[in-house]
Amino acid sequence: MKRAQDAQNAAADQAKRTAAAEAQVREDQAKLERDQAKARQEQLKAEQLQALAQQETARATQETKRQQQAAASGLAQQTQRSVRGQQLAAGVVTQVRSDELVLQLPSGDAMRFKLNDRTQVEISGQRGAADQIREGAEARVVYEPSANGPTAVTVAVNPSAGASGSAMGSGATDTTAPSTGTGSSSEGASPPAPTPPPGTNQ
């Protein structure tokens, strides 16, 4: 009888352990299902955010293209326009005086422009004067053609690197030299001849 009682007790303990194990399995499975549901929600949220980011990227790309097209169109219109008889030229400043500016165009040709009191000069976007323009700088000139030669209406200067230093160190004094009317005296300028001592014949 004792052995039978012991066997019944062992069976009861085993049944308890089995029930506890089954309960733990059910709890673990419920937790796994909760974790899986949370993971699906997070995945869905990530997919929504990714789709939104792609939409924003596409919108930004389209806006950039529109801006680039508008800028290109504006530049083309500016370089090709002829408004009120005015035209546009761009190049590198090779000579400058108070009444004249010479540009070397991209084609290699030189073009002279007359400067007067109505000519507006801008240097790096700031209002300036003709005597502030340095040789070697890049310039865009809006001018009016005439029988006496083109007259500059506006001169927009973008100083290139080292342009100011090269002009200041070149010893050129064309801006103070008297005008000869031809504008060519600054080409190949040479230093002035020494003044002879007083009382000697030249």
ABEGO torsion letter per residue (X at the ends): XAAAAAAAAAAAAAAAAAAAAAAAAAAAAAAAAAAAAAAAAAAAAAAAAAAAAAAAAAAAAAAAAAAAAAAAAAAAAAAABBBGGBBBBBEBBABBBAABBBBBBAAGBBBBBBBBAABBBBBGGBBBBAAABBBGBBBBBBBBBBAAEBBBABBBBBBBBGAAAAAAAAGBAAAABBBAGAGAAABGBBBBBBBBBBGBBX
